[in-house]
Amino acid sequence: MMSLFDLTDKVAIVTGGTKGIGYGVAHQLAAHGAKVIVSSREQSLCDSIAKEISDKYGKGQVIAKGISCNIDKLDDIERLAQESVAAFGGVDILVCNAAVLPFMGASSNTPPDLFDRILTSNTHHNFRLCQAVRPSMAKRGGGSIVLIGSIAGHTASPGTMAYSIAKAGVAHMARCLADEFAAEKIRVNCVSPGFIRSFSSQAVVDNKDALQTIEAGNPLGRIGQPEDIAGAVVFLSSPAGSYVTGGSILVDGGASALSSPARRGAREIPGMESGKTYN
């Protein structure tokens, strides 16, 4: 019986695929049988990770190729789509993981040019990449697009407001594109990570006190790993997720929806007597 998670003969593009979440996603897609286009800004790093993946999962075959792409540049996005099709004959899976966050701080201090860049690169340019791979997916009978959002797009994030707005847009874009692409059997979903151990979060992870505070506030009592996000992406990319489109999966240990361990431990609601009925 074929595994529900079998990706044999599928071709996947993973942007931001050389570090953190993207690195984990690229490895797991290959582990489940896919050929992988590893993309990030640095060609040499893309080539290195692609070779690593081929050596580990390829059984002597080249199953990964590095193609550089800067998501700030529309020309790069079009080139990535074209070269990916040329590399392995088409595209079945697209994981839009690359993101930009050039400013953190009070929203009123956000420089206009950086606000525009955050919205443009994280939403508009990912939209263009989805459109660029669409013809190849449609020609191959369908496919799966996974947009990597963030819980910042589902909750108020005063220190990263522009990024939060952009990621909220990514989640809604998944719904809109799912509706538009459905007739071509192209599914589009969003995966929204919480706090994940990755390259971008390393400074916090290395701070013992900060890490303990974050873990103590998470319902599952830990931070996420890139593999946690990769599992959701593999599900959405594989036959296991073939009836899922237009969805948004939060992979955050329940942080955005459940009470924290500290709140669950509280027996009383301040000002209300336990056991008494209030109308």
Secondary structure by P-SEA (a helix, b strand, c coil): cccccccccbbbbbccccccaaaaaaaaaaaabbbbbcccccaaaaaaaaaaaaaccccccccbbbbbbccccaaaaaaaaaaaaaacccccbbbccccccccccccccccaaaaaaaaaaacaaaaaaaaaaaaaaaaaccbbbbbbbcccccccccccaaaaaaaaaaaaaaaaaaaaaccccbbbbbbbbccccccccccccccaaaaaaaaaaccccccccaaaaaaaaaaaacccccccccbbbbccccccccccccccccccccccccccccc
